[in-house]
């Protein structure tokens, strides 16, 4: 890479990952550079803030050994870019796109800016079709559609890492003629043991062959944490819009990303907003999430499943609150279900997939899928209401119909939501029809007479 010019004797001070320079040359915001210390090693960085007289540089590697008088900054004259090319699948990279799997660097076919493609909104197409994750609570009740951004809201100690790994291993397109499928998995601020467990799980399952992994470890700098998802999304854009694949990007944990954003913002001396987060956090998250979608004229698609932990289990916290405004629904993990050993502990009532109607039903999944999901949702909501009533007056005061709903609610959680192994959509639907048989036919108001006859009455007669 050619350096445009070097700046010497301009460093005023070093604070953590930040270098404060006198502005002696004309540079641009987010311009890439190398910081070279007395050891002669170049450390990648970028211009984070500037004004007429000063420049703040974020160093993306360790700053140990950098001095004020002997540090030289080599400007590259371009934003931070990622060299992408074929044979990326099966590879493992660090936060800034360097291979860490012991293999050779990938052959560079294209050089892409990590801040994303410039997309004309008029070129966006409506997300369509269905991605099967193997998770019943998602596939059946809150379906993931190609081109959608559907976050997963979790809490501290809940098994979101296990769920993320399972989805990365099992996610697939149902129609083999739809095109090639790929997964980009990025761990943000994960510990060494969690990072290695992700990597080992993907290798042992054989899923690493169609997966690209980016691992940002907890001991790395906050500046690297901000770049890890951008490098991962750049790889995803290459796979989707250059190689024509259907790409699912799983990002965990976006709360670590937002905490890093707050830390870096505070180090810049910026005025904090809600709970100390910068006022531009909404637009910053949008710059990541809006990179998902389908584009007219391109065969590939880019789908996002970001995972974030709710600080204090507060769904109204700024991180999930702003995420909900940008994305198209949410999958919510429930602590009470987890205490009862239900895995995955997904609470379907506050969960929502706003684009489910565009990727399910006849021609996509099954003609009766939407009606079944709607009936299961309505019945489970009523079962939860009856549980509250029973806790007040006892089951002895309930009607027979209410007792049927209590039995349905237990079966819904223990048989449908709880799953020891991945399921196909057909297996999930079969269990759904089975547990609806616990209710009186008069309660199945979301189903047609033909569906009741075929799926409910027929099962009862066969039994």
QUILINGI-V45067 format. One record per residue. PHI is phi in radians with two decimals (none if undefined). PSI is psi in radians with two decimals (* if undefined). D_LAST is the distance of its C-alpha to the last C-alpha in Angstrom with 2 decimals. Layout:
phi=<PHI | PHI>
psi=<PSI | PSI>
d_last=<D_LAST | D_LAST>
This chain:
phi=<none | -1.53 | -1.53 | -1.36 | -2.87 | -2.08 | -2.07 | -2.06 | 1.02 | -1.99 | -1.30 | -1.65 | -2.85 | -2.15 | -2.26 | 1.06 | -1.48 | -1.86 | -1.96 | -1.85 | -2.05 | -1.31 | -1.49 | -1.86 | -2.36 | -1.53 | -2.20 | -1.99 | -1.11 | 1.21 | -1.19 | -1.39 | -2.80 | -2.07 | -1.79 | -1.99 | -1.63 | -1.16 | -1.42 | 1.38 | -1.51 | -1.52 | -1.92 | -1.18 | -2.64 | -2.62 | -1.33 | -1.64 | -2.58 | -2.67 | -2.48 | -1.16 | -2.08 | -2.46 | -2.37 | -1.89 | -1.92 | -1.59 | -1.56 | -1.57 | -2.30 | -1.11 | -1.74 | -1.05 | 1.64 | -1.44 | -1.91 | -1.33 | -1.54 | -1.94 | -1.76 | -2.04 | -1.89 | -1.84 | -1.40 | -1.76 | 1.25 | -2.73 | -1.18 | -1.13 | -2.19 | -2.27 | -1.41 | -2.03 | -3.11 | -1.15 | 1.19 | -1.35 | -1.12 | 1.53 | -1.78 | -2.15 | -2.12 | -1.56 | -1.11 | -2.04 | 1.37 | -1.71 | -1.08 | -2.19 | -1.75 | 1.45 | -1.63 | -1.27 | -1.05 | -1.27 | -1.19 | -1.38 | -1.66 | -2.64 | -1.97 | -2.10 | -1.20 | -1.36 | -1.48 | 1.79 | -1.26 | -1.51 | -2.01 | -1.25 | -0.95 | -1.21 | -1.53 | -1.29 | -1.87 | -1.19 | -1.00 | -2.41 | 1.33 | -2.12 | -1.91 | -1.54 | -1.71 | 1.50 | -1.84 | -1.04 | -1.10 | -1.63 | -1.07 | -1.51 | -1.75 | -2.48 | -1.11 | -1.59 | -1.91 | -1.04 | 1.67 | -1.54 | -2.06 | -2.22 | -1.36 | -2.02 | -1.62 | -2.14 | -2.49 | -1.03 | 1.54 | -1.43 | -1.44 | -1.27 | -1.13 | -1.10 | -1.17 | -1.07 | -1.12 | -1.08 | -1.14 | -1.06 | -1.31 | -1.86 | -1.03 | -2.78 | -1.58 | -1.28 | -1.69 | -1.16 | -1.51 | -1.29 | 2.24 | -1.40 | -1.97 | -2.54 | -2.15 | -1.97 | -1.99 | -2.21 | -1.70 | -1.93 | 1.18 | -1.59 | -1.28 | -1.09 | -1.21 | -1.17 | -1.07 | -1.22 | -1.18 | -1.00 | -1.11 | -1.15 | -1.12 | -1.21 | -1.18 | -1.18 | -1.48 | 1.43 | -1.33 | -1.13 | -1.10 | -2.04 | -2.22 | -1.98 | -1.98 | -2.17 | -2.09 | -1.84 | -1.53 | -1.14 | -1.54 | -1.54 | -1.23 | -1.10 | -1.09 | -1.14 | -1.09 | -1.27 | -1.60 | -0.95 | -1.16 | -1.27 | -1.14 | -1.12 | -1.22 | -1.15 | -1.09 | -1.14 | -1.12 | -1.11 | -1.11 | -1.41 | -1.78 | -1.90 | -1.53 | 1.33 | -1.64 | -1.69 | -1.96 | -1.89 | -1.80 | -1.91 | -2.07 | -2.45 | -2.13 | -1.21 | -1.13 | -1.08 | -1.07 | -1.17 | -1.12 | -1.15 | -1.09 | -1.14 | -1.12 | -1.18 | -1.07 | -1.14 | -1.17 | -1.40 | 1.42 | -1.37 | -1.27 | -1.34 | -1.92 | -1.03 | 0.93 | 1.50 | -1.38 | -1.16 | -1.14 | -1.64 | -1.09 | -1.04 | -1.18 | -1.16 | -1.11 | -1.09 | -1.14 | -1.58 | -1.18 | -1.32 | -1.41 | -1.43 | 2.53 | -2.03 | -2.15 | -1.05 | 1.59 | -2.08 | -1.33 | -1.49 | -2.40 | -2.25 | -2.00 | -2.10 | -2.24 | -1.33 | -2.05 | -2.44 | -1.65 | -1.42 | -1.05 | 1.13 | 1.00 | -1.68 | -1.27 | -1.60 | -1.07 | -0.93 | -1.16 | -1.16 | -1.09 | -1.22 | -1.05 | -1.10 | -1.24 | -1.54 | -1.62 | -2.01 | 2.08 | -2.87 | -1.93 | -1.97 | -1.51 | -2.03 | -1.22 | -1.16 | -1.10 | -1.14 | -1.09 | -1.59 | 1.10 | -1.56 | -2.25 | -1.32 | -1.38 | -1.56 | -1.58 | -1.32 | -1.21 | -1.44 | -1.39 | -2.82 | -2.12 | -1.20 | -1.83 | -1.01 | -1.12 | -1.52 | -2.23 | -2.24 | 1.70 | -1.08 | 1.60 | -2.12 | -2.07 | -2.63 | -1.04 | -1.66 | -1.06 | -1.06 | -1.15 | -1.12 | -1.08 | -1.11 | -1.19 | -1.12 | -1.10 | -1.11 | -1.18 | -1.19 | -1.05 | -1.19 | -1.10 | -1.14 | -1.16 | -1.16 | -1.06 | -1.12 | -1.08 | -1.17 | -1.19 | -1.58 | -1.91 | 1.45 | -1.21 | -1.11 | -1.55 | -1.53 | -1.36 | -1.06 | -1.12 | -1.17 | -1.14 | -1.08 | -1.19 | -1.08 | -1.13 | -1.11 | -1.05 | -1.13 | -1.16 | -1.05 | -1.36 | -1.46 | -1.84 | -1.58 | -1.25 | -1.25 | -2.55 | -1.22 | -2.57 | -1.07 | -2.21 | -1.37 | -1.07 | -1.10 | -1.14 | -1.13 | -1.12 | -1.08 | -1.17 | -1.04 | -1.12 | -1.10 | -1.31 | -1.15 | -1.15 | -1.33 | -1.78 | -1.18 | -1.08 | -1.17 | -1.52 | -1.57 | -1.35 | -1.60 | -1.88 | -1.39 | -1.05 | -1.16 | -1.18 | -1.10 | -1.12 | -1.29 | -1.74 | -1.75 | -1.11 | -1.11 | -1.16 | -1.17 | -1.23 | -1.19 | -1.27>
psi=<2.33 | 2.28 | 2.36 | -0.73 | 2.88 | 2.60 | 2.11 | 2.68 | 0.58 | -0.18 | 2.18 | -0.68 | 2.83 | 2.18 | 1.78 | -2.20 | 0.10 | 2.40 | 2.29 | 2.07 | 2.68 | 2.40 | 1.72 | -0.16 | 2.95 | 1.95 | 2.89 | 2.75 | 2.40 | 0.23 | 2.40 | 2.68 | 2.93 | 2.35 | 2.09 | 2.06 | -2.92 | -0.34 | -0.09 | 0.03 | 2.30 | 2.22 | 2.21 | 2.44 | 3.13 | 2.73 | 2.04 | -0.69 | 2.56 | 2.72 | -2.85 | -0.46 | -0.24 | 2.79 | 2.35 | 2.18 | 2.29 | 2.06 | 2.19 | 0.09 | 3.12 | 2.43 | 0.15 | 2.32 | -0.09 | 2.26 | 2.94 | -0.72 | -0.40 | 0.32 | 2.30 | 2.39 | 2.13 | 1.92 | 2.46 | -0.19 | 0.36 | 2.81 | 2.98 | 2.25 | 2.90 | 2.17 | 1.96 | 2.81 | -3.06 | 2.89 | 0.45 | -0.50 | 2.44 | 0.00 | 2.74 | 2.24 | 2.83 | -2.88 | -0.49 | 0.53 | 0.36 | 2.33 | 2.38 | 0.32 | 0.12 | 0.00 | 3.04 | 2.75 | 2.64 | 2.59 | 2.18 | 2.02 | -0.54 | 2.61 | 2.01 | 2.46 | 2.41 | -0.19 | 0.12 | 2.82 | 2.64 | 1.99 | 2.14 | 2.14 | -0.47 | -0.29 | -0.13 | 2.38 | 2.74 | 2.22 | 2.36 | 2.86 | 2.99 | 2.39 | 2.13 | 2.12 | -0.26 | -0.01 | 2.04 | -0.77 | -0.39 | -0.95 | -0.78 | -0.73 | -0.55 | 1.21 | 2.48 | 2.23 | 2.48 | 2.22 | -0.05 | 2.77 | 1.93 | 1.78 | 2.74 | 2.03 | 2.11 | -2.95 | 2.86 | 2.25 | -0.15 | 2.72 | 0.89 | -0.55 | -0.75 | -0.73 | -0.72 | -0.76 | -0.73 | -0.76 | -0.75 | -0.61 | -0.63 | -0.28 | 2.41 | 2.87 | 2.40 | -0.58 | 2.00 | -0.32 | -0.04 | -0.37 | 3.09 | 2.52 | 2.52 | 2.72 | 2.34 | 2.06 | 2.17 | 2.12 | 2.14 | 2.03 | 0.60 | 2.68 | 2.91 | -0.72 | -0.64 | -0.73 | -0.76 | -0.57 | -0.68 | -0.88 | -0.78 | -0.68 | -0.70 | -0.68 | -0.77 | -0.53 | -0.18 | 0.01 | -0.26 | -0.38 | -0.46 | 0.45 | 2.50 | 2.25 | 2.42 | 2.16 | 1.99 | 2.01 | 2.78 | -0.43 | 0.06 | 2.88 | 2.76 | -0.60 | -0.70 | -0.61 | -0.58 | -0.45 | -0.40 | -0.87 | -0.47 | -0.68 | -0.71 | -0.74 | -0.52 | -0.74 | -0.69 | -0.71 | -0.65 | -0.83 | -0.65 | -0.87 | -0.11 | -0.86 | -0.17 | 0.50 | 2.83 | 1.98 | 2.30 | 2.11 | 2.10 | 2.07 | 2.08 | 2.16 | 2.21 | -0.33 | -0.69 | -0.66 | -0.83 | -0.62 | -0.67 | -0.65 | -0.72 | -0.73 | -0.78 | -0.69 | -0.74 | -0.66 | -0.43 | -0.17 | 0.37 | 2.67 | 2.18 | 2.77 | -2.43 | 2.23 | 0.49 | -0.06 | 2.61 | 2.64 | -0.33 | 0.25 | -0.60 | -0.89 | -0.55 | -0.80 | -0.68 | -0.58 | -0.36 | -0.92 | -0.57 | 0.02 | -0.09 | 2.73 | 3.13 | 2.46 | 2.38 | 2.33 | -0.03 | 2.40 | -0.58 | 2.92 | 2.80 | 2.04 | 2.48 | 2.42 | 1.36 | 2.48 | 2.31 | 2.54 | 2.38 | 2.04 | 2.11 | 0.40 | 0.48 | 1.84 | -0.22 | 0.08 | 2.62 | -0.61 | -1.01 | -0.55 | -0.87 | -0.64 | -0.71 | -0.54 | -0.53 | -0.65 | -3.12 | 1.05 | -2.93 | 2.61 | 2.19 | 2.16 | 2.49 | 2.25 | -0.59 | -0.72 | -0.66 | -0.68 | -0.50 | 0.27 | 0.54 | 2.15 | 2.32 | 2.48 | 1.06 | 2.15 | 1.93 | -0.33 | -0.84 | -0.11 | 2.70 | 2.39 | 1.84 | -0.35 | 0.21 | -0.69 | -0.40 | -0.14 | 0.14 | 2.96 | -2.88 | 2.30 | -0.24 | -1.03 | -1.42 | 2.51 | -0.54 | 0.03 | -0.88 | -0.73 | -0.70 | -0.79 | -0.73 | -0.74 | -0.69 | -0.72 | -0.83 | -0.73 | -0.70 | -0.67 | -0.72 | -0.64 | -0.69 | -0.62 | -0.72 | -0.59 | -0.72 | -0.75 | -0.72 | -0.58 | -0.37 | -0.84 | -0.07 | 2.73 | -0.39 | -0.49 | 0.05 | 2.68 | 2.92 | -0.65 | -0.70 | -0.65 | -0.59 | -0.68 | -0.63 | -0.76 | -0.68 | -0.77 | -0.73 | -0.77 | -0.62 | -0.78 | -0.68 | -0.52 | -0.67 | -0.97 | -0.82 | 2.21 | 2.04 | -0.33 | 2.81 | 2.65 | 2.66 | 2.88 | -0.67 | -0.69 | -0.70 | -0.76 | -0.66 | -0.74 | -0.67 | -0.80 | -0.64 | -0.82 | -0.42 | -0.38 | -0.19 | -0.24 | 2.72 | 2.59 | -0.51 | -0.32 | -0.19 | 1.12 | -0.23 | -0.05 | 2.62 | 2.86 | -0.64 | -0.69 | -0.70 | -0.76 | -0.79 | -0.75 | -0.51 | -1.02 | -0.69 | -0.68 | -0.69 | -0.68 | -0.62 | -0.56 | *>
d_last=<71.47 | 74.83 | 76.11 | 78.05 | 80.25 | 80.60 | 81.41 | 83.45 | 84.85 | 82.61 | 80.21 | 81.04 | 78.42 | 75.13 | 72.42 | 69.26 | 67.76 | 70.19 | 73.61 | 76.01 | 78.47 | 81.48 | 80.80 | 83.54 | 81.81 | 79.63 | 75.95 | 72.69 | 69.71 | 66.99 | 69.43 | 68.68 | 71.28 | 72.05 | 73.62 | 75.96 | 77.35 | 80.12 | 77.82 | 77.65 | 73.84 | 72.36 | 69.62 | 67.53 | 67.83 | 67.82 | 69.84 | 67.90 | 70.52 | 74.00 | 76.83 | 80.44 | 81.65 | 78.73 | 75.60 | 72.69 | 70.98 | 67.57 | 67.76 | 64.39 | 65.36 | 67.07 | 70.46 | 71.94 | 75.44 | 76.14 | 79.53 | 81.16 | 84.22 | 82.84 | 79.63 | 79.60 | 77.04 | 76.47 | 75.11 | 72.93 | 73.41 | 69.70 | 66.49 | 64.26 | 62.58 | 60.05 | 60.67 | 57.44 | 56.74 | 54.48 | 52.82 | 51.88 | 48.27 | 47.80 | 50.79 | 51.25 | 53.95 | 55.57 | 56.11 | 58.77 | 57.36 | 59.01 | 57.05 | 56.28 | 54.34 | 57.53 | 57.38 | 60.02 | 60.19 | 58.30 | 60.47 | 61.31 | 60.54 | 60.88 | 62.22 | 60.16 | 60.94 | 58.49 | 58.61 | 56.53 | 56.91 | 58.58 | 55.94 | 56.85 | 54.17 | 54.39 | 53.05 | 49.77 | 46.69 | 43.50 | 40.99 | 38.12 | 35.19 | 32.79 | 33.29 | 30.24 | 31.00 | 27.88 | 27.56 | 24.49 | 26.48 | 29.06 | 27.33 | 24.58 | 26.39 | 30.11 | 30.60 | 33.85 | 35.80 | 38.57 | 41.90 | 40.59 | 41.90 | 39.14 | 40.35 | 38.40 | 39.73 | 39.55 | 41.50 | 43.59 | 41.64 | 38.33 | 36.87 | 38.00 | 39.86 | 36.79 | 34.81 | 37.74 | 37.92 | 34.20 | 34.46 | 37.66 | 36.05 | 32.85 | 33.90 | 33.88 | 34.01 | 30.96 | 33.24 | 35.56 | 38.01 | 38.56 | 41.19 | 41.82 | 40.37 | 42.29 | 42.12 | 45.16 | 44.68 | 47.43 | 47.68 | 50.20 | 52.00 | 49.72 | 50.97 | 51.87 | 48.94 | 46.42 | 48.13 | 47.97 | 44.31 | 43.53 | 45.61 | 44.23 | 40.59 | 41.27 | 43.22 | 40.73 | 37.81 | 39.95 | 39.59 | 43.33 | 44.03 | 43.01 | 44.09 | 47.45 | 47.93 | 50.58 | 51.11 | 53.34 | 53.90 | 54.67 | 58.25 | 59.20 | 61.17 | 59.82 | 61.38 | 59.28 | 56.15 | 56.94 | 57.36 | 54.34 | 51.83 | 54.49 | 55.00 | 51.24 | 50.86 | 53.85 | 52.16 | 49.01 | 51.14 | 52.73 | 49.43 | 48.00 | 51.02 | 53.16 | 50.76 | 48.13 | 45.13 | 42.28 | 43.03 | 41.06 | 43.48 | 42.21 | 44.94 | 44.78 | 46.32 | 47.98 | 49.08 | 51.36 | 52.72 | 53.55 | 55.18 | 57.32 | 58.22 | 59.40 | 61.40 | 63.10 | 63.83 | 65.46 | 67.54 | 68.85 | 70.00 | 67.82 | 67.20 | 63.73 | 61.19 | 58.17 | 57.72 | 60.31 | 58.48 | 60.66 | 60.63 | 59.75 | 56.47 | 54.51 | 56.36 | 56.19 | 52.38 | 52.24 | 54.38 | 51.57 | 48.44 | 49.89 | 50.25 | 46.58 | 45.79 | 45.85 | 49.22 | 50.20 | 51.67 | 49.95 | 46.99 | 45.91 | 44.42 | 44.72 | 41.89 | 42.44 | 40.26 | 42.87 | 41.94 | 43.99 | 44.04 | 44.76 | 47.97 | 47.22 | 43.71 | 45.56 | 43.88 | 47.05 | 49.25 | 51.36 | 49.55 | 45.98 | 47.58 | 49.61 | 46.85 | 44.57 | 47.28 | 47.61 | 44.06 | 41.04 | 38.67 | 37.75 | 35.04 | 35.49 | 34.80 | 34.31 | 36.05 | 33.79 | 30.68 | 32.80 | 33.79 | 30.16 | 29.80 | 27.69 | 28.73 | 29.74 | 30.63 | 30.53 | 30.62 | 29.24 | 30.88 | 34.50 | 33.61 | 34.30 | 34.74 | 37.09 | 36.80 | 33.01 | 33.07 | 35.53 | 33.50 | 29.87 | 28.07 | 28.65 | 31.13 | 30.74 | 27.20 | 24.43 | 24.87 | 22.08 | 23.24 | 25.76 | 23.56 | 20.80 | 23.58 | 25.21 | 22.19 | 21.46 | 25.17 | 25.50 | 22.59 | 23.94 | 27.43 | 26.37 | 24.64 | 27.98 | 29.83 | 27.82 | 28.54 | 32.21 | 31.96 | 30.27 | 33.04 | 35.59 | 34.31 | 31.66 | 27.98 | 29.07 | 30.56 | 27.53 | 25.48 | 21.77 | 21.43 | 23.56 | 21.56 | 18.45 | 20.78 | 21.95 | 18.50 | 18.07 | 21.55 | 20.97 | 17.84 | 19.89 | 22.71 | 21.10 | 18.37 | 19.82 | 23.57 | 23.87 | 23.72 | 25.35 | 25.91 | 26.32 | 23.48 | 23.67 | 23.04 | 19.97 | 18.44 | 19.53 | 18.09 | 14.62 | 14.79 | 16.33 | 13.62 | 11.07 | 13.53 | 14.46 | 11.17 | 12.97 | 15.58 | 16.23 | 16.48 | 20.19 | 20.68 | 19.69 | 23.21 | 23.70 | 21.08 | 21.78 | 19.99 | 19.10 | 17.59 | 15.49 | 14.29 | 13.72 | 12.28 | 10.78 | 9.88 | 8.59 | 6.10 | 5.11 | 5.37 | 3.79 | 0.00>
